[in-house]
Amino acid sequence: MKPYRGIVKGNTVILEETPEGAEGAEAIVLLKVSEDEDWESVRRQKAMLQKGFAMGKLRYKKREDLHRGRK
């Protein structure tokens, strides 16, 4: 497996060089986002985790809350 660089235009990736023997091959594309976008995504994920998870009618913020008796 060899990495190639390219630019996304619409629904197409334009590669800087043509890969040999890759016609019809399956491709996995990893997009590099700016550092600001990356930190924004981390902030949103942390905010979701801070809210807790709805598990039926009770809301648990910590795993330890699951093992305590009902109030």
Buried (B, 14 or more C-beta within 10 A) or exposed (E): EEEEEEEEEEEEBEEEEEEEEEEEEEEEEEEEEEEEEEEEEEEEEEEEEEEEEEEEEEEBEEEEEEEEEEE
